[in-house]
């Protein structure tokens, strides 16, 4: 069985809604052979990263950057996992009130350094989370999970 690690910082109702929809998509019953683990960014560890086969990252956009919690996660795991995770798939969603560009750019720099492979378009969300956004989140979760799936 493959492991999909979902590392997130979801302090607001909007980012929490996005997380729940991403998890719904990743855990779709038609996707077999994937264990989806959801771990808050401040709790995720080096063994979590090394034991995973793929990743989904979720963050709020704070002052033009990823959340401090997700940055702390990357700071903690970057060097210990540097050569071990190259080529593994990842997806990313970012929610901001009016802008996500800086947060997306900052995560892209780090995952590029780790050598992760982007397997889905980055989901950039601004403002309210509605049904269409929730569906995009489900699609993101499902897309990354399928990349690891046995089916």
C-alpha positions, 0 to 999 in steps of 0.5 A: 500500500502506498501512503499519501501524506497531506501536510496542511495548515488550516487555521480558518474555516475556508482552509479547513473546508478546502482540506476536507474536500481534498481529503474526500477526493483523495479517499474516493472509494474508487481509488485503491491501495492508497493510505491517506494520512492527514497531518497538521504542518506543525506535527509532521515529522521527518519519518512522516515525509520519508515514509510517504510515497506522495504529498499534498500540501495545503496552506493559507497565504499570509502576507504574501507567503505560505503560512509560518507553520508550513514554512516551519515544516519545510525547514524541519524536513528539508535537509534530512529528506533532500535526496530521499524524496526526489521524484515523488509526486505532489499537489498544492492548494493555497487559500488567500483572501485576495492573493496567493502568488507569493505563497505559491512561489515560495512553496514551488521553490522548496519542492523544486529543491526537494526534487518533487514532481508536480502532478496536478495544477496548483489550486489557487483559491481566493475569497469564499469557498463555494461548491465549485472550489470544493469540487476543485479541491476534491479533484486535486486530492483524487488526482494525486491519490490516483498517481499512487493508486494500485487501480 
